[in-house]
Amino acid sequence: MTRVLFVDDDIELLDIAKLLLQQSDLDIEVIVATSVKEALERLEKEQFDIVIADYLMPDASGIDLLEAIRSSDDAIGFIMWTGHSREEVAIKALNLGADYYILKGANYRDQFNTIRDVMKKIISKKNTNSKTIQNIISQKKASEFIHRLSHDITGIIHNIIGYATLIEEEQDMSYIQGISRLVTKLSDRMKSAVETVDTGVLTL
């Protein structure tokens, strides 16, 4: 479930927002806050995926909220939804890391359809980023596993070569037994590696 924090000092608008957003086909939970202070308190205690905020509020601005969020978290989606159409505000919001800047209009239903579409884009982007991170982690695990395996096998092979050199030089049968032990060790190490992958101990 996607958790959304909607921040606006207009209580009636928050009621409408909660109703219309939760009527969508998105699996979301909408939590409301009537001030930047309340929003920051909630963000400190709870996890949210998206924040939707007005620009002008009594205690602080939506820009202040965005700056506070981005100072510690780049992953939360942020939508600035405001009646203020000043270009410099929009530019500053986007430069600070807002995902979208939407102007308020008279038709709330159309506005919330737009907000839902934007939220879908943010959710899709977050899911894509999450898969990318997981792929990177999987590749790192595979690389580390191969490195360890290569190190072990290289060490055993070097020892086998050493025994072979001694046999050639001294013709001592005890060295043949050493080679046999190392070949067995090498075989066991390869079987262990295969089992690690097959049983899912190494999750790629």
QUINORDA-V197173 format. One record per run of one state. SS is the DSSP state (H for helix, E for strand, L for the rest). FROM is the first residue (numbers start at 1). TO is the last residue. If there is no record, write none. Layout:
((SS FROM TO) (SS FROM TO))
//
This chain:
((L 1 1) (E 2 7) (L 8 10) (H 11 22) (L 23 27) (E 28 33) (L 34 35) (H 36 45) (L 46 49) (E 50 53) (L 54 55) (E 56 56) (L 57 60) (E 61 61) (H 62 70) (L 71 76) (E 77 82) (L 83 86) (H 87 95) (L 96 99) (E 100 103) (L 104 107) (H 108 170) (L 171 173) (H 174 198) (L 199 204))
//
